[in-house]
């Protein structure tokens, strides 16, 4: 009997994980929406610590972490509405999407998930390239005066990470390194998790940006300034999430608790 079959036969479980674990992690995400983690570039707000715990959720709970992140986003939208200014949109973008993208990035050894990650990254890149300055475009939004510069700056948020996903890093080494459990493999674990989380965070910034650009009619020059301002912010944020995640995963691995199917411990 596989671990998946054994856990599925137990009552009170979703995707092989105790409903209580899902509820607790969702509550943790909701509660940490009060805690500032990274300031927005230019000031005026902050990204809450809950985003880090949403990204870590699938590492701890496997695919059930996506459900925990959604629950946490719903709780956070009520507890800390300032962290979810777009309401239901932010429940999905700030609450659930980091978990979705990290799950895809750390499970490229499964062919269907690997293919889905490629499709999602390409779709996000196309969306970023045309919205809102070409579609819907004029008269509300001007076209970029220098399309080459615009596409080059925007390309940093998806093209390198698409290349990583398509390459052996995406379908072999990142899933393998991220699952290292021995102390001598901790360096590989850090690199694997960092690459997975960084590729997820950079792509995640696309749906994080674009609704604001559309709703608040950002001029194209401001959009390009956002590209530049967050070009360092995404990698730095990813390093912080990786540093937070490794002690949690290693602690669970050494805890003697029953293994969660699909998790990285």
ABEGO torsion letter per residue (X at the ends): XBAAAAAAABBGBBGGBBAAAAAAAAAAAAAAAABBABBBBGEGEBBBAAAAAAAAAAAAAEAAAAAAAAAAAAAAAAABAAABAAEAAAAAAAAAAAAAAAAAAAAAABAAAAAAAAAAAAAAAAAAAAOAAAOAEOAABBBBABAAAAAAAAAAAAAAAAAAAABAAAAAAAAAAAABABAAAAAAAAAAAAAAAAAAAAAAAAAAAAAAAAAAGBBAAAAAAAAAAAAAAAAAAAAAAAAAAAAAAAAAAAAGBBBBBGBAX
